[in-house]
Amino acid sequence: MTTLPPARRSPWIWVPTLYLAEGFPYFAVLTVATIMYKKLEVSNTEIAFYTSLLSSPWALKPLWSPFIDMFKTKRFWTVTLQLVIGVALAGVAACIPLPLFFPATLLLFACVACASATHDIAADGFYMLGLDQRQQAAFVGVRNTFYRFAWIAASGGLVMLAGSLETHTSNIAVAWSLTYTVMAVVMVLFSFYHRFALPVPAIDTPTLDRGGASNVLREFIGTFAEFFKKEHLVTTLLYILFYRFAESQLVKIAQLFMLDPKNKGGLGLTTSEVGFVYNTVGVASLLLGGIVGGYCISRRGLKFWLWPMAFAINIPDALYVYLATVQPNDLLVVNAVVAVEQFGYGFGFTAYMVYLMYVARGKHKTAHYAICTGLMALGVMVSGMFSGWLQERLGYVDFFWWVVIATVPSFVVTAFVRVDADYGKKSDA
């Protein structure tokens, strides 16, 4: 089989699958693994700490992004790293039934995380090389949509598959081993498919071949220096780090709370039920909230919506106090609470992401946006790391009350944010 000439390669052949492949391992590590460890009776303290720590490669990936440009092509990195991820996930599947499954799988998940974060750099760069400017704009919605499909497929579909296998095999370790085997096969198939489906842009060459390594490093250092010269830098950093302070603790514990039996303060849901409630209904509500939030900002601008969106992302957290206190048996009630909370999260998160775009304006907007999202991931990682320890000492009811208290920093940093009155309006270029 031979590759098609780039000029005849339709973006529909590779853009959707490229962003499915980009999203799949991210959610396999940060969402699906959380549920798997809970079912394998790992403590909440260890789950929250280590799965939060696994997010660090995505937070730190701007630091090694220049080196991807120096060695090999972005096409090479994209295809090769998908294969590496598939092999590492196969290793996870093989280690799950073993006595020392926890340290072994954590090590392999760390490999997946590093490879996936690096793959994000290569794939996003390749997207810009494989499409002209008009196509890049036209397909931005497609790439976002299929990345979200990966979210639902991994966090919802595969978790529900694991739940079904738990029932049919009566062996939790085997069920999750088979689930991660499916993930591994999918990633290997993506790699082989993209080996032939991706175009071969003439400009996709290593910077070392163009004698540009020193220029890349100089530009890289200069870009970081320019970011830290921005106006209102302290306010910006505090907003990025603390706007999601409460939500990032809640999201680490919510699914563990749903899986824990009622005699431990949880809701006693099955794996399949959690896959449906939180990772299907919840994800759909979150995406809907994001769409509505984007529309609202396009109509009135970011400044108008800063406070309503800060309330939207924080106030619904109190609904988990109700769930933990009442422990309802009606799954419809749980679905409704999660739908409201996740819609509020998606709606409120929109202001946060648009603010990051506002901060990133200027000559180096792409790199500065990457720095902002890296700082965001760092803030989420740190607050998530201690959430499991805190929950096990407080219990679920008091922990969710703590989450309500932890929303205060989000409101404080919002009070100090300064943005142009019309930024984000549809007429704003």
Summary of the structure (lengths in Angstrom):
residues: 429
radius of gyration: 21.7
end to end distance: 44.4
largest distance: 65.4
contacts: 1514
relative contact order: 0.14
helix: 80%
strand: 0%
